[in-house]
């Protein structure tokens, strides 16, 4: 039981670190949004050019960066004070994900150097890590609308996230499907981290 609990803790540390990495890739690469602009036909639905869409999306992501401390502003789209307030509420969550991910990564490095991550433990941890994104992926695909609402109700103590497309035009280029793709994109990093643990666990022998 003690070994299983330690493996569970390891799996959680891996998931936190992988989440931060996935979010960083979204931040740096622009994916999956770049693909979604075409896939979700945002140019046609919004009436904006692809360049204008990307300019405003990049402005949002720049604001949410943990290394940027600037007032919220959009280059060409209208936004309300409540809309700007919602993105201001999102920023601490992004910062928290990165901070928790960094702390988790440091803990994993410490455990690895102390030789606490044995192959048998990594096999258990890898299996747990793989199980969570599998369940999460099914839930996201099946119940995303409900999860999306519950997430906002849990993390935001206001209704600012209910954007009016007339006063907060950014919502016209941030459809709900994009957020589902982001969730699945991050879940893919969970899967990759699980595979890495399982590979090391099965390729190495316990001493």
N, C-alpha and C positions, 0 to 999 in steps of 0.2 A: 504493500500500500504506500509506503514511504517513497519508494522508487517511482511509482505511478504519479504521485502528487508532484514530485520533483520534475517528472517528464511533462506534466500538465503545465507547470510554471514555465518550463523551458519553451513549450509550445506557445504560450501566451507572449513571452518575450520575443519570440520569432515573429509572431503575428503583428505585434506592435511595430517592430522594426521594418517588416515587409510592407506594412501599411504606409509608413513614412516614406519608404523608397518609392512605392507606387504613386503616392501623391506628388513626390518630387519629380517623377518622370512626367506626370500629367502637367505639372507646372512648367518644366523645362522644354519638353518636346511639343506641347500643344495637342497631343493625342489624348483621348480619342476625338477631340473637338474638330480638328482639321478634317478628319474623315467624315464626321457627322455633318459638316456644312453641306457636303454633297449628298450624303446618304439620307439626311432628313430634309433635303431640299429647302434649306434656310434662305437661300437667295430668292427663290420663288415665293416663299410664304411671307417673308418680311419686306420684300421690295427693295432691299439694300444690296449693294454690290458685295462681292466676296471680300474685297479689300476693306470696306467699311465694317463689315461683320467682324473680321479678324482684328481690326484696330480697336474696336470696343471690347471684344473678348479679352484681348491682351491687356487692356487697361484694367479690367477687373482682376485678372490674374496677377498683374503687377501689384495692385493694391493689397492682394491677399498674401503676397510674398512675405516671409518672416524677416527679410533683409531690407524691406522698404517701409518707411514711416512717412507716408504722404496722405493728404486728404483725398477722400474718394472723389473721382471725377471721370466722366465719360467724354470722349472727344466729340462725338456728334449726336448722341442720343439723349433725349430728355430723361430726367430722373427726379424723384421726389425726395424729400428729407427722410421719409420713412424707408424708402428704398435704399438710400445711402446708409441709413442706420442698420438695415439688415446686413449689408456687407460688412459694416463695422462689427456687428455681432459675430459674423462668420470668422473674422480674422483671428480672434483668440482661439477658436477651435482648430484652425489650421496650425497656428503656433503650437498649440497643445499636442497635436498629432506629431509634429516634428520633434518637439522636446521629448515626448514619451518614447518616440522611436529612437532618438539618440541615446537616451538613458538605457533603453532595452538593449541596443547594440553594444554599449559599453559593458553591460552586465554579461552578455553572451561572450564577449571577448575575455572578460575576467574569468568566467567559468571554464572557457576553453583552455586558457593558460594554466588554470589550476587543475586541468585534466579531469574536470567533473562531468564532461559530456561524453560518456562512454558510448560505444556503438549500440549496445542494447538499449540505453536510454534514448538515443537518437531515433532508434526504430519506433519506440513508443511515441516519442514526441512528434516524429514525422507523421505517424498514422493519425494522431490527434489533430495536427496542423492540417492534414489533408481532409479530414472529416468536416472540419468547421467550414471551409470554403465550399465544400460540396453541398452542405445543408444551406448555407448562405446563398449560394448561386440559385438553387431551386426556389428558395423563398423570394429572392429578388425577381426572378422571372415570373413567378406565379402571383405574388402579392405585392408588386412594387408600389402600386398606388397607395395601398394602406400603409406600407412601411415608410414611404416618403412623407406622408402626413404625420405618422407617429414620431418619426425622427425630428421633424420640425417642432412638434408639440413638446417633445422631451427637452430639446436643447435651446429653444427660443421661447422666452416668457412673454411673447407678444404676437401680434398678427401681421407684423411688417413683411413677413415672407410671402404673404398673399398679395402679389404684385398686381396692380392695375396696368394693363398693357398700354393704356392711353397716357398715363403719367410716368410709368417706368418702362420705357420702350425696350430695355435690355431683355426683358422676359420674352420678347418676341423672337430672340435669337438664342434663348436658353431653354429649349423644350425639356419636358420631363424625361423624355427618352435619353437625352444626353447624360443626365445624372444617373440613370440606370446603367448606361455604358461605362461611366466612371466607376461605379460600384463593382461591376464585373471586371473592369480593367485592374482594379486593385486586388480583387479576389484572385486574378491570374498570378499576381506576385505571391499570394499566399500559397498557391499550388506549387509554384516554382520553388519556394522555400521548403515546402514539405518534401518535394522530390529530392532536393539537395540533402536534407537530413536523412531520408530513407536510403539514398545512394551511399552516403558515408557510413550509415549504420550497417548496411548489408555488405559493403565492400571491405570494411575493416573488421578485425576480430577483437573480441574482448580480451583484455590482458588478465 
